[in-house]
């Protein structure tokens, strides 16, 4: 069995490993959260066992536990590497600007196509404090598990064998397809998830660490959830309700303003990623 596994192409092994890690990390929380919303939602009782499981998951992907023969490979592939303070700063700024550019792009797309709506009907009867704690746990699970699985176990081996472009493209594609399992996600959102994968993937490549993308991923998910609850607006929606498309009302100043905002913020984000690459090289020489 071991020899068969080693004969598989690196991309196949990396995709299967990353997918297995993502499933192992997210499915227990998904089950616990669903049970919590159904039974005694006033108390976020699912959070303590989920937090314990997430801690054990993190320790395992970082090299703890059995089998010891894979410990070094797990540590190398997950890339939970510490960073210098200035690299942290550059990474958070670059990733934040990348996400801001994505928001500007979504303003453009929302005027070109109708993106799917999210529903919060199943959360209407959950008390605010309990809901906030459950959402925070969901954000933590998404940030830690998905970055360890996709930007770590999946992207790192492909990156070493085929370079960052292929690694980010493959990982982003799988990341996008996995999100199709969410009922509200359609094929129209694949470019959105590809862009998210590229933003986080470049951070992991340039810093050789998943830590900045973990922070941004968890924080972005939490802000998106709060925005959905307070304004009824999903993370990929510019308006809370579908607006008229440019094919129906023509191209106006709002559309061109969104295009200009995307181009300007995107250009600044590229400059920030270049600065991050320089900061990383300086830190490596220090």
C-alpha positions as CSV (number, residue, x, y, z in Angstrom):
1,X,0.0,0.0,0.0
2,X,2.9,2.4,0.9
3,X,4.6,1.7,-2.4
4,X,1.3,2.3,-4.3
5,X,0.9,5.6,-2.5
6,X,4.4,6.7,-3.4
7,X,3.8,5.9,-7.1
8,X,0.9,8.3,-7.3
9,X,1.7,11.8,-8.8
10,X,2.5,14.5,-6.2
11,X,-0.6,16.5,-7.2
12,X,-2.9,13.5,-6.6
13,X,-1.3,12.7,-3.2
14,X,-1.4,16.3,-2.1
15,X,-5.1,16.8,-3.1
16,X,-6.2,13.5,-1.4
17,X,-4.2,14.4,1.8
18,X,-5.5,17.9,1.9
19,X,-9.1,16.9,1.3
20,X,-8.9,14.2,4.0
21,X,-7.5,16.7,6.5
22,X,-10.2,19.2,5.6
23,X,-12.9,16.6,6.1
24,X,-11.4,15.3,9.4
25,X,-11.2,18.9,10.7
26,X,-14.5,20.3,9.7
27,X,-17.0,17.4,9.8
28,X,-17.1,17.0,13.6
29,X,-17.8,20.7,14.1
30,X,-20.5,20.6,11.4
31,X,-22.2,17.8,13.2
32,X,-21.9,19.3,16.6
33,X,-23.1,22.7,15.4
34,X,-26.2,21.2,13.7
35,X,-27.1,19.3,16.9
36,X,-26.6,22.4,19.0
37,X,-28.9,24.5,16.8
38,X,-31.5,21.7,17.1
39,X,-31.1,20.9,20.7
40,X,-30.8,23.6,23.4
41,X,-29.6,26.4,21.1
42,X,-29.7,28.9,24.0
43,X,-26.4,27.4,25.3
44,X,-23.4,26.9,22.9
45,X,-22.6,23.5,24.4
46,X,-21.0,22.3,21.2
47,X,-18.1,24.8,21.5
48,X,-16.0,23.2,24.3
49,X,-15.8,19.7,22.7
50,X,-15.2,21.3,19.3
51,X,-12.4,23.5,20.7
52,X,-10.8,20.5,22.3
53,X,-11.0,18.6,19.0
54,X,-9.6,21.6,17.1
55,X,-6.6,21.8,19.5
56,X,-5.9,18.1,19.0
57,X,-6.3,18.5,15.2
58,X,-3.8,21.3,15.3
59,X,-1.3,19.4,17.3
60,X,-1.6,16.4,15.0
61,X,-1.1,18.4,11.7
62,X,1.9,20.0,13.4
63,X,3.6,16.7,14.0
64,X,2.2,15.3,17.2
65,X,0.7,11.8,17.6
66,X,0.9,8.6,15.7
67,X,2.4,7.5,13.4
68,X,5.7,9.0,14.2
69,X,7.0,8.1,10.8
70,X,4.9,10.9,9.3
71,X,5.5,13.6,12.0
72,X,8.3,15.3,10.1
73,X,6.3,15.4,6.9
74,X,3.3,16.8,8.7
75,X,5.3,19.6,10.2
76,X,7.0,20.5,6.9
77,X,3.8,20.4,4.9
78,X,1.5,22.3,7.3
79,X,4.0,25.2,7.3
80,X,2.9,26.7,10.7
81,X,6.2,28.6,10.7
82,X,6.8,31.6,13.0
83,X,7.4,34.9,11.3
84,X,9.4,38.1,12.1
85,X,7.2,41.0,13.3
86,X,7.7,43.1,10.1
87,X,6.8,40.1,7.9
88,X,3.7,39.6,9.9
89,X,2.8,43.3,9.4
90,X,3.4,43.2,5.6
91,X,1.5,39.9,5.3
92,X,-1.6,41.2,7.1
93,X,-1.6,44.4,5.1
94,X,-1.0,42.6,1.8
95,X,-3.7,40.0,2.5
96,X,-6.1,42.6,3.8
97,X,-5.7,44.7,0.6
98,X,-6.2,41.6,-1.5
99,X,-9.5,40.9,0.3
100,X,-10.4,44.6,-0.1
101,X,-9.8,44.3,-3.9
102,X,-11.9,41.2,-3.9
103,X,-14.8,43.1,-2.3
104,X,-14.4,45.8,-5.0
105,X,-14.6,43.1,-7.6
106,X,-17.7,41.7,-6.1
107,X,-19.3,45.1,-6.4
108,X,-18.6,44.8,-10.1
109,X,-19.9,41.2,-10.4
110,X,-23.1,42.0,-8.5
111,X,-23.9,44.5,-11.2
112,X,-23.3,41.9,-13.9
113,X,-24.8,38.7,-12.6
114,X,-27.2,37.7,-9.8
115,X,-25.2,35.9,-7.2
116,X,-27.0,33.5,-4.8
117,X,-28.6,34.6,-1.6
118,X,-27.9,33.3,1.9
119,X,-30.6,32.5,4.4
120,X,-30.5,32.9,8.2
121,X,-33.9,31.5,8.8
122,X,-32.4,28.6,10.8
123,X,-30.7,31.0,13.2
124,X,-33.7,33.2,13.9
125,X,-34.4,31.6,17.3
126,X,-30.9,31.4,18.6
127,X,-30.0,34.0,21.3
128,X,-27.5,36.6,20.3
129,X,-24.8,35.6,22.7
130,X,-25.0,31.9,21.9
131,X,-25.0,32.7,18.2
132,X,-22.0,34.9,18.4
133,X,-20.0,32.2,20.2
134,X,-21.1,29.5,17.7
135,X,-20.1,31.8,14.8
136,X,-16.7,32.5,16.4
137,X,-16.1,28.8,16.7
138,X,-17.1,28.3,13.1
139,X,-14.7,31.0,12.0
140,X,-11.8,29.5,14.0
141,X,-12.5,26.0,12.5
142,X,-12.6,27.5,9.0
143,X,-9.4,29.5,9.5
144,X,-7.3,26.8,11.1
145,X,-8.6,23.6,9.3
146,X,-8.9,25.0,5.8
147,X,-5.5,26.8,5.8
148,X,-3.7,23.8,7.3
149,X,-5.5,21.5,4.8
150,X,-5.4,23.6,1.6
151,X,-2.5,26.0,1.9
152,X,-0.5,23.5,4.0
153,X,-1.0,19.9,3.2
154,X,-2.2,20.4,-0.4
155,X,-0.3,23.5,-1.6
156,X,3.1,22.9,-0.1
157,X,4.0,19.6,-1.7
158,X,2.7,20.7,-5.1
159,X,4.6,24.0,-4.7
160,X,7.9,22.1,-4.1
161,X,7.4,19.9,-7.2
162,X,5.6,22.1,-9.7
163,X,6.1,25.7,-8.5
164,X,3.7,28.2,-6.9
165,X,1.5,28.9,-10.0
166,X,0.5,25.3,-10.4
167,X,0.2,24.8,-6.7
168,X,-2.1,27.8,-6.1
169,X,-4.2,27.0,-9.2
170,X,-4.8,23.4,-8.2
171,X,-5.4,24.2,-4.5
172,X,-7.7,27.1,-5.4
173,X,-9.7,25.0,-7.8
174,X,-10.2,22.2,-5.2
175,X,-11.0,24.9,-2.5
176,X,-13.6,26.3,-4.9
177,X,-15.2,22.9,-5.7
178,X,-15.3,21.9,-2.0
179,X,-17.4,25.0,-1.3
180,X,-20.0,23.8,-3.8
181,X,-21.1,21.4,-1.0
182,X,-22.7,24.4,0.7
183,X,-26.3,24.6,-0.4
184,X,-26.3,28.3,-1.2
185,X,-23.1,28.2,-3.4
186,X,-23.4,27.8,-7.1
187,X,-21.0,27.7,-10.1
188,X,-21.3,31.5,-10.3
189,X,-19.2,31.8,-7.1
190,X,-16.3,29.6,-8.4
191,X,-14.3,32.7,-9.5
192,X,-14.8,34.2,-6.0
193,X,-13.4,31.2,-4.3
194,X,-10.6,31.0,-6.8
195,X,-9.6,34.6,-6.0
196,X,-9.8,33.9,-2.2
197,X,-7.6,30.8,-2.8
198,X,-5.1,33.0,-4.7
199,X,-5.0,35.6,-2.0
200,X,-4.3,33.1,0.8
201,X,-2.1,30.9,-1.4
202,X,0.3,33.8,-2.3
203,X,0.6,34.7,1.4
204,X,1.5,31.1,2.2
205,X,4.0,30.9,-0.6
206,X,5.7,34.2,0.0
207,X,6.0,33.7,3.8
208,X,6.4,29.9,3.8
209,X,3.8,30.0,6.6
210,X,0.0,29.6,6.9
211,X,-0.3,31.7,10.0
212,X,-1.2,35.0,8.3
213,X,-3.8,33.4,6.1
214,X,-5.2,31.6,9.1
215,X,-5.8,34.9,10.9
216,X,-7.2,36.6,7.8
217,X,-9.4,33.6,7.0
218,X,-10.9,33.3,10.4
219,X,-11.3,37.1,10.8
220,X,-12.9,37.4,7.3
221,X,-15.4,34.6,8.0
222,X,-16.4,36.1,11.3
223,X,-16.9,39.6,9.8
224,X,-18.9,38.0,6.9
225,X,-21.1,36.1,9.3
226,X,-21.8,39.2,11.4
227,X,-22.6,41.2,8.2
228,X,-25.0,38.5,7.1
229,X,-26.8,38.6,10.4
230,X,-27.0,42.4,10.8
231,X,-27.7,43.4,7.2
232,X,-28.8,40.2,5.5
233,X,-25.9,40.5,3.2
234,X,-23.7,37.4,2.3
235,X,-19.9,37.9,2.1
236,X,-20.1,37.8,-1.7
237,X,-23.0,40.3,-2.0
238,X,-22.6,44.0,-2.5
239,X,-26.3,44.8,-1.9
240,X,-28.4,42.9,0.6
241,X,-31.0,42.3,-2.2
242,X,-30.5,41.6,-5.9
243,X,-30.1,44.8,-7.8
244,X,-30.8,45.6,-11.5
245,X,-28.0,44.4,-13.8
246,X,-26.1,46.6,-16.3
247,X,-27.6,44.5,-19.1
248,X,-31.0,45.7,-18.0
249,X,-30.4,49.4,-17.1
250,X,-27.1,50.1,-18.9
251,X,-23.6,51.0,-17.7
252,X,-23.7,53.9,-15.3
253,X,-21.4,55.7,-12.9
254,X,-21.9,53.2,-10.1
255,X,-20.5,50.4,-12.3
256,X,-17.5,52.4,-13.5
257,X,-16.8,53.5,-10.0
258,X,-16.7,49.9,-8.9
259,X,-14.4,49.0,-11.7
260,X,-12.0,51.9,-10.9
261,X,-12.1,51.0,-7.2
262,X,-11.1,47.4,-8.1
263,X,-8.3,48.4,-10.4
264,X,-6.8,50.9,-7.9
265,X,-7.1,48.7,-4.8
266,X,-5.9,45.7,-6.8
267,X,-2.8,47.6,-7.9
268,X,-2.0,48.7,-4.4
269,X,-2.5,45.1,-3.2
270,X,0.1,43.9,-5.8
271,X,2.5,46.5,-4.6
272,X,1.9,45.2,-1.0
273,X,2.6,41.6,-2.0
274,X,5.8,42.7,-3.7
275,X,6.8,44.5,-0.5
276,X,6.0,41.3,1.5
277,X,8.3,39.3,-0.8
278,X,11.1,41.7,-0.1
279,X,10.4,41.7,3.7
280,X,10.5,37.9,3.7
281,X,13.8,37.9,1.8
282,X,15.3,40.4,4.3
283,X,14.1,38.3,7.2
284,X,15.7,35.2,5.7
285,X,19.1,36.9,5.4
286,X,19.0,38.4,9.0
